[in-house]
Amino acid sequence: MPLPDPSSRTCSSKGLLQRPLRRAGVSILESIAILSLTSLLLTLSVGWIHQSLKLSSNLRVRERDHVQWTRLARRFRHDAWTASDAVVSSPQEILFRYGTENEVRYEFRNDLASREGFDGNDSFAFATGTRLSLYQDPSSGFVLLGWTRPKSPAQRGPSRRNDDPSGSAAPISSALLDQTSAEFASGKSSADVVQRCQIGRWHTKKLVAGNSE
């Protein structure tokens, strides 16, 4: 019986190894899809990081403003309670008198409040766009200090460093001063926070105590 010709065999024990193998790789379409998805994820990540940094910056500004307001409110309340008299010439300026010689003057220029007195000077710098205003109720002997926070970037004034109390701020317009006085007088102030202090509260108690003795 003749032996089969080896060249005519179509399969052998090593036939699988002799067949051409398919190359493993990534097509152009798959590469484009992967790159597009990666680019989308990076864009979303950058936007999220930007919003996080912006929110963190706004929170820091609000925290600094809160600290400044706490300092100003505490100092203003003490000066009002210990004063013997007060004169509010405008919603931007108030003068506390202590007897006939000593005085303390507060001046507000939008986002900057300054205090000049016989016992030292001080300044309180707020975020750009802040509005500080005063109103004195002559019938009750109270003085009101209002603090309006900045609403949006479109409503803010020119940029100025919050840690630079020496900077000058533009004065409030006369129309806004009249509006502020009318709001306080009607009890419908648009200020976010209003502090109400009685002028001469401690001074009156000292006089009463001295007269009773």
C-alpha positions in Angstrom: 0.0 0.0 0.0 1.6 3.3 -1.0 2.2 5.8 1.7 0.4 9.1 1.5 2.2 12.1 0.2 3.1 14.4 3.2 2.6 17.5 1.1 -1.0 16.6 0.4 -1.9 16.7 4.1 -4.2 19.5 5.1 -4.1 18.9 8.8 -1.5 17.5 11.2 -0.7 17.6 14.8 1.0 20.9 14.2 -1.6 22.2 11.8 -2.9 24.8 14.3 0.6 26.2 14.7 1.1 26.3 10.9 -2.1 28.4 10.3 -1.7 32.2 10.1 -2.5 33.9 13.4 -4.7 37.0 13.8 -2.9 40.0 15.2 -4.1 41.5 18.5 -4.5 45.3 18.4 -6.9 48.3 18.5 -8.6 49.8 15.5 -8.6 53.5 14.6 -12.3 53.8 15.6 -11.6 52.3 19.0 -8.7 54.6 19.5 -10.9 57.6 18.6 -13.6 56.5 20.9 -11.2 56.1 23.8 -9.5 59.5 23.2 -12.9 61.2 23.0 -14.1 59.7 26.3 -10.8 60.6 28.0 -11.1 64.2 26.7 -14.7 64.4 28.0 -13.7 63.2 31.4 -10.8 65.6 31.6 -13.1 68.5 30.6 -15.6 67.6 33.3 -12.8 67.2 35.9 -11.4 70.7 35.0 -14.8 72.3 35.3 -15.5 70.6 38.6 -12.1 71.7 40.0 -12.7 75.3 38.8 -16.1 75.4 40.5 -14.6 74.0 43.7 -11.8 76.6 43.8 -14.3 79.4 43.1 -16.6 78.2 45.8 -13.7 77.9 48.2 -12.6 81.4 47.4 -16.1 82.8 48.0 -16.3 81.0 51.3 -13.0 82.5 52.4 -14.2 86.0 51.4 -17.4 85.6 53.4 -15.5 84.3 56.4 -13.2 87.3 56.3 -16.2 89.6 56.0 -17.9 87.9 58.9 -14.8 88.4 61.1 -14.5 92.1 60.1 -18.2 92.6 60.8 -17.9 91.0 64.2 -15.0 93.3 65.0 -16.8 96.3 63.8 -20.1 95.5 65.5 -18.4 94.8 68.8 -16.4 98.1 68.7 -19.3 100.1 67.4 -21.6 98.9 70.1 -19.1 99.6 72.9 -18.6 103.1 71.6 -22.3 103.8 71.3 -23.1 102.5 74.8 -20.3 104.5 76.5 -20.9 107.7 74.6 -22.7 110.7 76.1 -23.9 111.9 72.7 -23.8 111.0 69.0 -24.3 113.0 65.8 -25.0 111.2 62.5 -24.2 113.8 59.8 -25.0 111.3 57.0 -25.4 107.5 56.5 -21.6 107.5 56.0 -20.4 109.2 59.1 -21.1 109.3 62.9 -19.4 111.2 65.7 -19.6 109.9 69.3 -18.8 112.4 72.1 -17.5 111.5 75.5 -17.8 114.6 77.7 -16.5 117.8 76.2 -13.1 116.7 75.0 -13.0 113.1 73.8 -14.5 112.0 70.5 -14.7 108.9 68.3 -15.5 109.3 64.6 -16.7 106.5 62.3 -16.6 106.9 58.5 -18.0 104.4 56.0 -16.9 104.4 52.3 -18.8 101.5 50.8 -16.6 98.5 51.7 -14.2 100.3 54.0 -15.0 101.5 57.6 -12.5 103.6 59.5 -12.5 104.6 63.2 -10.6 107.5 64.6 -10.7 108.3 68.3 -8.9 109.5 71.4 -8.1 105.9 72.3 -6.7 104.8 69.0 -7.6 104.3 65.3 -8.8 101.2 63.5 -10.0 100.1 60.1 -12.3 97.4 58.8 -12.0 96.3 55.1 -14.8 94.3 53.5 -15.2 92.6 50.1 -15.7 94.8 47.1 -19.4 95.6 46.7 -20.2 95.7 50.4 -22.4 98.6 51.6 -22.3 100.0 55.2 -24.8 102.6 56.2 -26.0 104.4 59.3 -29.3 105.8 60.6 -30.1 107.6 63.9 -33.6 107.4 65.3 -33.9 110.7 67.2 -37.1 109.7 68.9 -35.7 106.5 70.6 -32.0 107.5 70.9 -30.9 104.4 69.0 -28.4 104.3 66.1 -28.6 101.6 63.4 -25.7 100.2 61.5 -26.5 98.2 58.4 -24.3 95.8 56.5 -25.3 94.8 52.9 -23.2 92.0 51.4 -22.2 92.1 47.7 -24.9 90.3 45.6 -23.2 89.4 42.4 -20.1 90.4 40.3 -22.3 92.6 38.1 -23.3 94.7 41.1 -19.8 95.1 42.5 -17.6 98.1 42.2 -13.9 98.2 41.1 -11.7 95.5 42.5 -9.6 96.4 45.6 -7.6 94.3 48.0 -9.5 93.4 51.2 -6.3 93.4 53.2 -5.4 97.0 52.2 -7.3 99.2 54.6 -5.4 102.3 53.3 -7.1 102.1 49.9 -9.7 104.7 49.2 -13.2 103.8 48.2 -15.7 105.9 46.2 -18.4 107.7 48.3 -22.0 106.5 48.0 -24.2 108.6 45.8 -26.6 111.1 47.4 -29.6 109.3 45.9 -28.5 106.1 47.6 -28.0 107.9 50.9 -31.6 109.3 50.7 -32.9 105.8 49.9 -30.9 104.2 52.8 -32.3 106.8 55.3 -35.8 106.2 54.1 -35.4 102.4 54.4 -34.2 102.7 57.9 -36.8 105.2 58.9 -39.6 102.9 57.5 -38.2 99.8 59.1 -37.8 98.1 55.7 -34.0 98.3 55.3 -32.5 96.1 52.5 -29.4 95.5 54.6 -28.6 91.8 55.3 -27.6 92.6 58.9 -28.7 95.5 61.1 -27.2 96.3 64.5 -29.3 98.5 66.8 -27.4 100.3 69.6 -28.7 102.6 72.3 -26.6 105.7 72.6 -25.3 106.3 76.1 -26.6 103.1 77.6 -23.7 102.6 80.0 -23.2 106.4 80.3 -26.8 106.8 81.5 -26.4 104.0 84.0 -23.3 105.6 85.4 -25.1 108.9 85.8 -28.1 107.3 87.5 -25.8 105.3 89.8 -23.8 108.5 90.7 -26.9 110.5 91.4 -28.3 107.7 93.7 -25.2 107.8 95.8 
